[in-house]
Amino acid sequence: MSELLQHWSTLVPSAAKGEADSAVRRRAMDLALAADLPHGRVEAWKYTSLRALARRTPALLSPVTVDATLLAGIPTPRIVFVNGHLDAQATAVDNIAGLHIEPRAVAQVFEFDGPAHALNQVNAALDMGGVDIRVTGMIDSPLHLVWISDSTQSEGSQHNLHRIVLSADSRLNLVESVRSNGAHLHIGTARMEINLGEQSELHHARVQRDDEGASWFLRTEVTLQARSTYRRVDVELGSALSRHELVMHINGDGARVFSNGILFGDGKRHLDTRLAITHSAQHTGCELNWRGLGTGRSRIAFYGGITIDAGADHTEAALSNRNLLLSEQAEIDTQPVLVIHADEVQAAHGATVGQLDANSLFYLRSRGIDDHTARTLLVAAFVHELLNLIEDEPTRTAFATLLDGALDRVKFV
């Protein structure tokens, strides 16, 4: 039994809010303790080791107030969480027709069991709250959801669950931003449950650039009803360890998913991303384009799984995972998986791991461009096109600026 889970189990009583809430939390922690932290013999975790975390004993993070300048450039409406706590002062949500936001605090059962899901059970046991977002209209202005890790406590943990529900014929543009205020060693678990009603549309952009000492474990679960559309872009730029389980259930006829992602590994960072897309209806589609950059001594693990259930005819599914190794010490592991139980479908998947094209480098250098600039231009072109899925121009520009700042740190060896 890991010291980390044993320590977290002692924090459950202080997190509980009432007898019924305490029972849910205790049950979730009991499941986590029975499973223990996942290890390399668990298939879904074979590329990610938690041994460096197993002996840590982080307390729950306390609420703090951050300087307003840290939110410069993030317009309203916005919802701000600092150290896992809703910051009412920094949050600014005006009365917007069709947008309903309520804080939530009571823990929610996590339905899955076993060592692969131990940290999701921890999230349910130590849930520090979140927001319920309900959309009943066409929301034009982007809603910003901001996570800030503050360094007032050098080491701590935060655990949150957010729920988003779009009613039929509604639309939302959600922008997630994970950032830090100083150096820290925080551990975060986060869950987000999203339900898209018939013919609704959610545009979801997320950038993660927490401190290089942070560890994040995220699970996003999306359910799509008939003719709904989910467009998502992920940009992973920060934290020492970042793992994201992105699960999508396409349950309604005509529903579609578009998901682009950029995994930037530098230094000794470890990124682990797992996509699981299930098509259970007819005439559905998914287009998944994810790219990785491995520099320094970083490691990137990517799993892309698409399952087409029996009866889900006329499905169109495509997965592409392309990666560039930019240093000899970096490592990239990619595993595309396609499981088909239906007829009359169009499905394809592919993955590559390689280096910058020598002919392209020669072309640029022959025109007077130095080697470092030529490599930077090719890498930028490799990843920037994925941002085109972001329709909101200010958001796309902001993400591009952050991405360029990260690429400036690359040392080609």
N, C-alpha and C positions, 0 to 999 in steps of 0.2 A: 504494500500500500504506500503510495507516494505521500511525502510530507505535505505537498501542496494541497492535495485533496483533503487530507486529515485536517489541515488548518482551515480550509474553506468550510468544512463541515461545522466548525465551531462558530462560524459567523452567521449561520442560518437563523438562530433565534433573534439576533439583532436586526435582521432584514425583514422579519415577518411582520405583517399588519393584520392582526386578528387571528382567531383560532382556525378558521377554514383556510386562510392564506398560509398559515404555518404548516398545515397538513400537506398542502400541495408542495411546498418548498422542501419539507422533510422527505417526502416520497421521492422527489427528484434527486436530492442529494444522496439518498440511500442507493438509488440506481447507479449514480456516478461512483460511489464508493465500491459497490459490488463489481463494477466493470474495471475500475482503476483507469489511469491515464492511458490513452492508446499508445501502441508501440509498433515497431517495425513488422511484427508478425500479423498485424491487422492490415488487410489488403489496402484499405483506403488511406492508410497512414504509412505505407512502406517507405516513402521518400522523406518523411518528416519525423524527426526525433524530438521528443519533449524532455530528454534527460536533463538539459540545462535548466529547465523550469521546475523539475520535480521536487527539488529541495528548497524552493523559495516559499516564503510565508507572507505574502502581501496582504495588508489590511484593506478594507473597503475604502475607496477614496472619499474624501470629504468635499463638500461643496465649497467653491471659492468663487470670487468675482474677478474676472479678467479685465484688463485694460481695454477700453473701447477701440483703441487703435488696432487691436488684433483683428477686429471685424471690418476694418477698412476695406472697401471694395466688394463687400457682400451686401447687396441691396435687400430691401424688404419686399415681400414677406419672408421672414426667416425664423427658424426654430433653433435655439442654441443649447447644447448640452456641454457642460464643463465638468470634467471628472465623473461623467456618468449621471450628473444631476441637471435637471432642467434649470436654466438660468433665465428667470422671468424678466430680469432687467434687460438682458441682451436680446431676448426674444421679442420680435415685433411682427405681429400678425394682425393686420387691420381687419375690419369687417368686410370680407370678400364674399360676395354672393356665390353660393355653391361650394364653399370651402369650409369645412367644419373640423376643428382641431380641439381635442381634449386630452389632458394629461391622463396617463394610466399608471397605476402603481401595484395592483394586485397581480401576483404571479400566475402564470398560465402553464398548464401541463404540456410537456413535450412528449409526443406520442411514441417516439422510437427508443429502443433499448440497445444495450451492448456497448463494448468498448469504443467503437467508432464514434459514438454519440455522447461520450461522457462529458465533454465540455459543453454540449448543448443542454445537458441536464444541470450542469453547474449554473448555466445562464438562467434556467428556470428557478433554481434554488435561491440564487442571490440577486435576482432581478431587482434593479434599483429604480425601475420605472421606465416610462417611455411616453409616446404619444399615440393616440388613435387619430388617424387622418381619414376623413370621409369626404368624398368629392361627389357632388350631385349636379355639377354644371361644367361649362367649358372655361377652365382657368387659363388665362393667357400669360400672366406674369409667372416666371419661375418661382417655385417655392424652395427655399434653401434650408437644408437640414445640416447643421454644423456640429461637428464633434471636436472638442478641444481638450487635450490632455495637458494639465498644468503641472509644473514642476515643484509646486509648494511642498508636496510629498514626493520624495525622490522615487519611492516605490509603492505601488498600490494596485488595486484591481477595480474594474468597473464592468457592470453587466446590465445590458439594456435590451428591451424588446419593443419594437415599433410595429404598428399594424396600419395598413393603408387599404382602403376599400373604395373602388370607383364604381358608382352605380351605372346603370345602362346609359349609353349615349353621353358619357362625360369624358373629360380630358384633363390631364395634369402634366406639368413639366416639373420634375423633381431634380434638384441638384444637391448631391451629398458632398461634403467636404470634411476630411479628417485631417486635423493639424495639431501641432504641439505649441506650447508656450514654455520653452526651455527644455533642457535635457532631463530625461527620466527613464525609469525602468518599469513602467506600468504594463499590466496585463489586462487586456480587454476581451470580453466575449459579447457578441451582439447578434441579435436575431431580428429579421425583418420579414413580416408576413404581408404579402400583397395579393389582393383579390380583384380581378378586373371583370366587371360586369359586361353584359352583351354590348357589343359595338362601342366599347370604351377604348381609350388610348392613353397610355402612360409613356412619357419620355423620361428616362432615368439616366442621369450622368453622375458618376462618382469618381472622386480623386482622393487617393490616400497618400498623405505625406507626413505621417507622424514621425517622431524623433527616432533616431537610429538605434535606440535602446528598447523601443516598445515592442510588444508582442500582441497581435490581434488575431482573433478567431471569429469569423463572421459566417453566418448562415442566412441566405436570402431564399425565401420560398415563394414562388409566384404561381397563381392559378388563373388560367385564362378561360373565359366563357366564349360563347359563339361570337365570331367576327370581331373580337377584341384584338388590340395590337400592343405589343410591348417592345419598346426600343431602348436599348441600354448600352452605355459606354463606360467601361472601367479603366482607370489609369492608376496603376500601382507604382508609387514613387518613393515610399518611405517605410520605416519600421524595420527592426531586425528580423522579425518573423511575422509573416502575414499569410493566413490561410483563409480561403473563401470557398464555401460550398454554395454554389448557385444552382438551385433546383427549380425546374419549371414544369408545371403540369398543364398541358394544352388539352383542355377538356371539351371545348366547344367547336363545332364545325366552323371552318373559315378563319379561325384564329391564327395569328402569326407572331413570331418572335424574331427580332433582329438584335444580335448581341456582338459588340466589338470590345476587345480588351487589349491593353498594353501592359506587359509585365516587365518592369525595368529593374534588373538586379545589378547592384554595384556593391563594392566593398565585400562584406561577408554576409550580405542579406540572404534570406531564404524566403521564397515565395512559393506557395502551394495553392493552386486553383483547381477546383473540380466542378465541372458542369455536368448536370444530369437533366436531360430534356426527354419528356415522355409525351408522345402523341397518342391521344386516346379518341380522337374524333376525325372526321373526314375533311378533306380539302384544307388541311392545315399546313403550316410551313415554318421552318426555322432557317435562319442564315447566321452562322456563327463564325466570326473572323477574329482570331486572337493571335497576338504576336509577342515574342519575348526577346529581350536583349540581355545577354549575360556578360558582365564585365567583372574585373577584379577576381575575387574568389567566391562569387555568389553562386546560388543554386536555385534553379527554377524547376518546379514540377507542375505539369499540366495534364489533366485528365478531361477528356471531352466525350461524354457518353450520350448517345441518342438512341432511344427505344421507340419503335413504332408498333403499337399494340395491334392485335388482331381486330379487323374491322375498320382500322384507320386508313382506309383506301384514299388514293389521290393525295397522299402526303408528299410534300417536297421538302427535303432536309439536306442541308449542306454544312459541313464543318471544315474549316481550314485553320491550321495552327502552324505558323511559320516562325522560325527563331534564328537569331544571329548570335554566334559565339564571338565575342570581341576580345577575349583573353584566353590564354592557355589553361588558366586555373578555374575558369567558370565551368559550370555543369548545367545542362538542360535535359530533363527527362520528359518526354511527351507520349501520351497514350490516347489516340483516338479510338473510340469504340462505337460500332453501329450494330444494333440488334433489330431485326425486322421480322414481324409476325404477320404481315399483311401483304396482299398482292397489289399490283397497280400503284406502285410508289416510285418516286424518283429520289434517290438518296446517294450521297457521296461524302467521303471524308478523306482528309489527307494531312500529313504533318511533315515538316522538314526542319532540320537543324544544320546550319551551314555558316559560312563566313562571307564577308563582303566580296562581291564579284570583282575579280582581278581586272577584267576588261573595262568595267566601269571606272575603276580607280585609275587605270592607265589613261582613259579618255579624259578625265578631269585634269589629271596632272599634266597631260600633254598640252593643255590650254592654260598653263601657268598657275594652276591652283595647287597650293602646298598640300602635302600628304594628310596632315591632321584635318585641315578644312575639307578636303575631298571626302575623307571618311565620315566626318560629321554631317556633311550634306547628304550622303547616301543613307546614313542611319536615320536622319530626320525624315527623309522622303519615305523610308520604309515604314515608319510608325504614324506619321502625321495624317496620312490619308484615312486612317481609321476614325479620326475625329470628325470626319464629314457626316457621320451619322447623327451628330448633335445639331439639331436644326436651329436652336437659339444662338444667334451670332455672338453676343457678348459672352455667353458661356463657352462657346467653342474657342473664342479668342483667349479667354482666361486659361483654359486647359492647355492650349497650345503654348502659351507663355511659360506655364509651369513645366511642361514637358521639355521645352528648349532649355530652361534653367537646369534641369536634371541632366540633359545631354551634354551640357557644357562641362560637367564633372567627369566625363568619360576620358580615361587615359588609354589610348590604343597601344597595346604592346604585342 
